[in-house]
Amino acid sequence: MMGSSGLLSATFHEPGHRHLLELVHQRDLDARRHLDSLELTAYDAAGTLRRTAAVDTRRGVVDLAELLGPPARERLLVLLDARYDPAIFPYRPHHYAYLHRRGSPRPPLYYAVNATLGGVPDRIGASRFNHFETYLFLRRGVAPRAALLLGNPSRFATARAEVTIHYDAGRVERTVELPPKSHAEVALPPAEDGGRVGRVELKAPFRLTSYVTGRDAGTGDLVLFDHLFTYFR
Amino acid sequence: MSATDIPRTLDAVLLCYCTDLTLGALREACREGRWPLPGKERTGKLCTGCQGDLAICLRDFGGRDVE
């Protein structure tokens, strides 16, 4: 027994969505692994605490919308503080989630929840710059209305994030200041000449919670919800 | 704010999830001039998510980071 380890994962929840969270991504039907504990906290855009909840770790899947209580009118940054036995989860537990706008004819999105704090346990020995991240957009199909969602999970430190939007020709830079627990959406619009967004880069003084989103331009339905990837490997 | 204003009741709060470092352990190590603690040398350098909080705590607790 190596004692308890921690992992703080984070996602965003928006009103009107079903949001089912797999506490542990069980790889086979016989697997019955559980976390020691899971505490949920949720914050509004200004970083004000809106909700806390202790999650029953015996449940394999929980409904975030249900845990968050009365429907919020705004997007919330949801932090999931998991404690686990590293002997049972030798790397780390992963949370995955289904996200679906209620009433939408589109299929749900399945995504890996962003492991923001503790994503690189010391015993693994990995070392890389996790606070320089990027996302490459697919070129096929209709370009969705894209955006970057950023959250700062820190307790005391404000983050100044630099976002660079790359097009076929040229790029645009944005700067976002995020006090602790606050979050923001950065639009990734087409270029002035109509060119598509090819990729987005994020640089911050420390690792943030970051996702790219894509929405159907007509209905606003989510067609993309994915975390960014480490810039340097 | 200063990290020295953080009440002792929060000492069990996990600061670095990668090295399992608590606020209290960092506070005590800095007070006793023992930072970095053995096994905690890579605090703030792995997932890097706590790097901002760590810098504030080290500054206010009087600890020194290592390269």
Interface residues (C-beta under 8 A of the other chain):
Chain A: G3 S5 G6 L7 L8 A115 T116 L117 G118 G119 V120 P121 D122 A126 S127 F129 N130 H131 P153 S154 R155 F156 A157 T158 A159 P205 F206 R207 L208
Chain B: M1 A3 V13 L14 Y17 C18 T19 D20 G39 R42 G44 K45 L46 C47 T48 G49 C50 Q51 G52 D53 A55 I56 C57
